[in-house]
Amino acid sequence: MLKKTTLYLILFAIIPLNVNGQEDGTGQPSSIEVWQAIAQTPEIVDYFAGLFNVLGVQVEETGESITVRHDGDKISLSEGLAEDADFVVSLKLENIANLVSHSADGEFTEVESFRILRVLFTPMTIATLKNPILNVNWRRKLARIEDLTHVYLLDPAGGEPTTHTLIYAAKQWIVVPGLYGNPKRIFRLSPDQAIAYQRKVFEAMKTGKWLKFSRWYKAWRKGVSEKI
């Protein structure tokens, strides 16, 4: 499996994928074929458990669409976007190559976890905050959630963090990569803390137990953020 992954990464780096995601006689793999090279180990399956059930991925450069399903004991992929996707995220070819590279041995170190989350962190935040429940202004005020927030995903190796800015305006959340404006709160998250948040908010989205999530969020927020 690792040899196949390495081969795909080399091909991925030197040969552009065609728009239809099919081989054109040169042996070049489609994005879904590259992603299928990820080892299906318990560590991989457990890592993504609770983050989504069905993830839609749109590949920016090629126009390809992929559906990633977490089936509990395995992860399956298919072409196209499923109508029941929990989230739809836009990724670049480089992002997919990095996901394969970081998970090639079927295990994750804390640093590899950061590198994987760096790919998904902002796109999944954008997708999550599209939920209508999270865009109701009176609920936001009741939970004392500020309208301008900076979020840092911290690199355990001490490198540059991944950041984005959350802005509530015109009755909706806007997520912008990078840091802008004068924040009213700053979050600094380790990879594990970012995963914990995503699992909790996804659970609330699936069960409708937003009051339970709100209580958890208020307690969690105290340990990972500071009000400015």
N, C-alpha and C positions, 0 to 999 in steps of 0.2 A: 504493500500500500504506500509506504514512504517513497519507494522508487517511482511509483506512478505519480505521486504528488509532486515530486521534484521535477519530473518530466513535464507535467502540466504547467508548473510555474515557469520553467524555461520557455516553453511555447507561449505562455501567457505574456511573458515579458517582451518577446521579440516579434510576435505575429499578432496584429490587431484582430480581434474577433469580428466576424461579419455580423451584420445587423440581424439576420434571421436566426442566429444561434446554431447554424448547421455547418458541418464541415464542407469545405468547398473543393476538396481534392488535395489540399495541402496538408491535411492531417491536423489542422488547428482545432482545438476543442472549443465548445460553447461554454458560456459562463456556468451553466448547470453542470456540465461535465467536470469543470474545474472544481466546483463546490462538492460534487459527489466523491471527490478524492479524499475528503476529510474522513479520518478513521472513526468508525462508529463504536466508540468505547463507552463504558458506563460513566466515565468522567465527563466526556463530551455531553452525553444525554443529560446527566445530572446538572451540569453547569447551566444549560439553557432551560431547565425545568422551571415552570412558574413565570418565566419572562414573557412567554406568548404561547398560544396553542397553534395559531396559524399566522405566519408572517409573510406578507407580500413584499417582494423585492423588485425594484425597477432599476435596471442597469443604465446609467446615464448615457454612456458613450454609444451603446449599441441598440438601445431601445428594447432589449430583452426583458421579459418579465418571468419571475420565478416565484413559486409558492413553497415555503418551508413549513412543514407540519411537524409538531412535536407530539408524537403518539404515545408518550409515557415511557416506553421502553426502547424507543428508537426515533430517529429523525428521518423523515422522507421528503423528497423534493419532486416537484413536477413543473412543467412549463406553464406559463400563463399566470394570471392573478386570480386567485380563488375569491368568490363572492363573499365568503365567510371569513376573510382575513381580519384578524384583530387589529393589525397595524399594516400600513404600507410605507416602506422606507425607500428612499432613493440612495443608491450606492454607486461608487465609481468602480471601474475595473480594478484599480489599485487596491481598493478596500477589500474586494473579494479575494484577490491574491494574498493579501495580508492575513485575512481570516484563515485561509488554507495553511499558510506558512506557520502561523502561531499555534495551530492545533494539529500539526502534522504528526506528532508522536502520540496523540490521543490523550494527552495530559496537559494541565495548566499550572504554571507557576504564577505567583502573584503579579509578576511583571508581564507575563503573557496575558493574564486576565485584563490588565490595564490596556494592553495593546488591542485586544479584541473589543473592549468596551469603548475605546477611543473611536473605533469605527462606528459603533451603534449608538453611542451615548446621546449625541445631539439629534440624529434622525428619530430615535425612539421617543425622546422627550417631545419633539414636535408632534409626532403621531399621538402620543398619550394626551397632550394638552388640547387636542382637537375634541376630546370628549365633551359633550354639552354640559354635563354636570359640573365640570371643572371651570366652565366659562360663565357661570352664574355669579354676578357681581356681589349679591348679598351674601352668598355662601362664602365667597372669597373673603369678604370683610368680617364675617362671623368667625372664620378660622384665623383671622388676623394675618392673612397672607399679603405681603407687600406687593406693590404693583411694579417694582423695579428691583430685580435680583440678579446678582452675579453668582455663577456656579462654577466651581473648579473640580475637575476630576484629577486627582493627584497621582503622579507617577511614583510608584514605590522605589524606583531606581534613582529618583531625584532629578529626572529630566523635566522638560517643560510640561505643565499640566494641559489638559484639554479643557477649554472654557466655553461657556455660552451665557448669554444675557436673556433673562425672562422679563418681558414687558407686557403688562396688562393694559390694553387700550381698545377703545371701540367695542367693548364687551367681548373681547377675545384675547387669548394669549398669543404673543408673538415671540418666537424663539430665534435668536440671532447668534450665529457662531462668533466667538470673541467677546470682549468686554466693552460695554458702551454705557455712558451716562454715569450718574452718581447713585450707586445702589443703596437701597434701604436695608438690605440684608445680604450677607455673603455666605454661601455654602462652600465647604471644603470637604470633598468626599473621597474616601478610599474606594478601590474597586468593590470591595465587599459591601460597603455602605450604599454604593450606587445600585448594586444588584438587589440588596434588601429593599430599597425604595421601589424599584421596578416591580419586584414580585408582589409587594403590598398593594401598589396602585392597580396592578393588573388583576389581582384578586378582587378588589373592590369593583372594578369594571365588569367582571364576570358575575359577581354575586349580588351587586347592588348595595352592599353593606358599607355605605359611605360614612356613616356615623362611627363605625368601628375603625375605619381607616383614618378618620379625622383625629380620633383619640390617639391612635398609634403615631400619626404624623407629628402631632404637637410634642409628644415625648421624644420622638426621634430627632426632631428639628433642634432641640436644645443641645444635643451632643455633637451636631455636625455643622452648626451655623452660628453666626453672630449678627445681632441687629445693629445697624449703623446709626 
